[in-house]
Amino acid sequence: MTYPANRSALILIDIQESFRQMPFWSETDLPAFREAVLALDAGCRARDVPVVHIYHVGAAGPFTEASGHVRGLDWLPGAPAVTFHKHTHNAFSDTGLDLWLRRRDINHLIIAGIRTEQCCETTTRVGADMGYSVDFVTEATLTFPMTHAGSGRTYSADEIKAHTELVLAGRFARIARAAEALDALE
């Protein structure tokens, strides 16, 4: 499957300093995540595919604009085509993202960012329901272990990523590695 580069966009979700302030933050998977994100960013820019930054703004803590943490992690390249701030789990509600994409005739999204099962997965589902073709690049998403409130079982980041792929694949997105997503751009 191929997609016209001029009808595609890279959506980088919540790759922000706010997360480094959270008690669950771990740098265990950060090197591989950073490498995949940087490969996507460089590859998309080389193909003139717009890079979109999305940042989550919350009502309290390190996700408030007043905290100074609602900004890209220090290694994230600057100068995106556009930046949107969101207040929900998906990058579309009340952000202007959909209008921005449609005005540019973009119909294919490459999704990457933090957290795999929350904002990245939710944006993928909403985007697919809105008619966008989506490449979900799991290796360019980051998440952290979570403990189930009812059972007390802790799910690893890898288990959460595997579940996200299971529920998205073929329904809401094509699951792709960074190189596959870039190779599909014509």
C-alpha positions as CSV (number, residue, x, y, z in Angstrom):
1,M,0.0,0.0,0.0
2,T,1.3,3.5,-0.9
3,Y,0.1,7.0,0.0
4,P,0.8,10.3,-1.8
5,A,3.3,12.2,0.3
6,N,1.5,15.4,-0.5
7,R,-1.7,14.0,1.1
8,S,0.0,12.7,4.2
9,A,1.0,14.2,7.6
10,L,3.0,13.0,10.6
11,I,1.1,13.5,13.8
12,L,3.4,13.6,16.9
13,I,1.2,13.4,20.0
14,D,2.2,14.5,23.5
15,I,5.9,14.1,23.1
16,Q,6.2,16.6,25.9
17,E,8.2,17.5,29.0
18,S,5.0,17.1,31.1
19,F,5.4,13.3,31.1
20,R,8.9,13.5,32.5
21,Q,7.4,15.0,35.7
22,M,5.0,12.1,36.3
23,P,5.8,9.4,38.9
24,F,5.4,6.6,36.3
25,W,7.9,8.1,33.9
26,S,10.6,5.6,32.9
27,E,13.4,6.0,30.4
28,T,13.6,2.2,29.9
29,D,12.0,2.3,26.4
30,L,13.0,5.9,25.6
31,P,16.0,5.2,23.4
32,A,14.2,3.0,20.9
33,F,11.2,5.4,21.0
34,R,13.3,8.4,20.3
35,E,15.2,6.7,17.5
36,A,11.9,5.7,15.8
37,V,10.4,9.2,16.2
38,L,13.5,10.9,14.9
39,A,13.5,8.6,11.9
40,L,9.9,9.4,11.1
41,D,10.4,13.1,11.6
42,A,13.5,13.3,9.4
43,G,12.0,11.0,6.7
44,C,8.8,13.0,6.6
45,R,10.5,16.3,6.4
46,A,12.8,15.0,3.6
47,R,9.6,14.0,1.6
48,D,7.9,17.4,2.4
49,V,5.3,15.6,4.5
50,P,4.1,18.1,7.2
51,V,5.0,17.3,10.8
52,V,2.3,18.3,13.3
53,H,3.0,18.6,17.0
54,I,0.1,18.0,19.4
55,Y,0.5,18.8,23.1
56,H,-1.9,17.9,25.9
57,V,-2.9,20.8,28.2
58,G,-4.6,19.8,31.5
59,A,-6.2,21.6,34.4
60,A,-3.6,20.7,37.0
61,G,0.1,19.7,37.5
62,P,2.7,19.4,34.9
63,F,0.2,19.5,32.0
64,T,-0.9,23.1,32.7
65,E,0.6,25.7,30.5
66,A,1.6,27.6,33.6
67,S,3.9,24.7,34.6
68,G,6.2,25.4,31.7
69,H,6.3,21.7,30.8
70,V,3.8,21.8,27.9
71,R,6.6,21.8,25.3
72,G,8.5,19.2,23.4
73,L,11.1,16.9,25.0
74,D,14.5,18.4,24.5
75,W,15.4,16.1,21.6
76,L,12.2,16.6,19.6
77,P,13.0,18.7,16.5
78,G,11.3,22.0,16.4
79,A,9.7,24.0,13.5
80,P,6.6,21.8,13.0
81,A,4.2,22.8,10.2
82,V,1.7,23.5,13.0
83,T,1.2,22.9,16.7
84,F,-2.2,22.2,18.4
85,H,-3.0,22.0,22.1
86,K,-5.6,19.5,23.1
87,H,-7.7,19.0,26.2
88,T,-9.0,15.5,25.5
89,H,-7.4,12.2,24.7
90,N,-7.8,12.6,20.9
91,A,-6.0,15.2,18.9
92,F,-9.2,16.2,16.9
93,S,-11.7,17.5,19.5
94,D,-11.7,21.3,19.6
95,T,-8.2,21.6,18.2
96,G,-8.6,22.6,14.6
97,L,-6.5,19.7,13.4
98,D,-9.2,18.2,11.2
99,L,-9.8,21.6,9.5
100,W,-6.1,22.1,9.0
101,L,-5.7,18.7,7.4
102,R,-8.8,19.0,5.2
103,R,-7.7,22.4,3.9
104,R,-4.5,20.8,2.7
105,D,-6.3,17.8,1.2
106,I,-4.5,15.4,3.6
107,N,-6.2,12.1,4.0
108,H,-3.4,9.9,5.4
109,L,-2.0,10.1,8.9
110,I,1.1,8.6,10.5
111,I,0.6,8.5,14.2
112,A,3.4,8.5,16.8
113,G,3.8,9.8,20.4
114,I,3.0,9.2,24.1
115,R,1.0,7.2,25.4
116,T,0.4,4.3,23.1
117,E,-3.0,3.2,24.5
118,Q,-4.4,6.5,25.4
119,C,-3.9,9.6,23.2
120,C,-2.2,7.8,20.2
121,E,-4.8,5.0,20.1
122,T,-7.7,7.4,20.7
123,T,-6.5,9.7,17.9
124,T,-6.2,6.8,15.6
125,R,-9.7,5.6,16.3
126,V,-11.2,9.0,15.9
127,G,-9.2,9.7,12.7
128,A,-10.2,6.5,11.1
129,D,-13.9,7.1,12.0
130,M,-13.5,10.6,10.3
131,G,-12.3,8.9,7.1
132,Y,-8.5,9.2,7.4
133,S,-6.2,6.3,6.4
134,V,-3.9,5.8,9.4
135,D,-0.5,4.2,9.8
136,F,0.0,3.5,13.5
137,V,3.7,3.2,14.2
138,T,3.9,1.3,17.4
139,E,7.7,1.5,17.7
140,A,7.3,5.3,17.7
141,T,4.9,5.3,20.6
142,L,5.8,5.2,24.2
143,T,3.8,3.9,27.2
144,F,4.5,2.7,30.7
145,P,3.3,-0.3,32.8
146,M,-0.2,-0.1,34.2
147,T,-1.9,-1.9,37.1
148,H,-5.5,-3.1,36.6
149,A,-7.6,-1.6,39.4
150,G,-9.8,-4.7,39.8
151,S,-7.3,-7.6,39.5
152,G,-4.1,-5.9,40.7
153,R,-2.3,-7.3,37.7
154,T,0.4,-5.1,36.2
155,Y,0.6,-5.0,32.5
156,S,4.0,-4.3,30.9
157,A,4.5,-1.6,28.3
158,D,5.0,-4.4,25.7
159,E,1.7,-6.1,26.7
160,I,-0.2,-2.8,26.4
161,K,1.4,-2.1,22.9
162,A,0.5,-5.6,21.8
163,H,-3.1,-5.1,22.9
164,T,-3.3,-1.7,21.1
165,E,-2.0,-3.3,17.9
166,L,-4.6,-6.1,18.2
167,V,-7.6,-3.8,18.5
168,L,-6.4,-1.3,15.9
169,A,-5.0,-3.5,13.1
170,G,-7.3,-3.8,10.1
171,R,-10.1,-1.9,11.8
172,F,-8.7,1.5,12.4
173,A,-5.1,1.4,11.1
174,R,-2.4,-0.3,9.4
175,I,0.3,-1.2,12.0
176,A,3.7,-0.2,10.5
177,R,7.3,0.2,11.5
178,A,8.8,3.6,10.9
179,A,10.7,2.4,7.8
180,E,7.4,0.8,6.4
181,A,5.5,4.0,7.0
182,L,8.2,6.1,5.2
183,D,8.5,3.6,2.4
184,A,4.8,3.8,1.7
185,L,5.0,7.5,0.9
186,E,5.2,8.1,-2.9
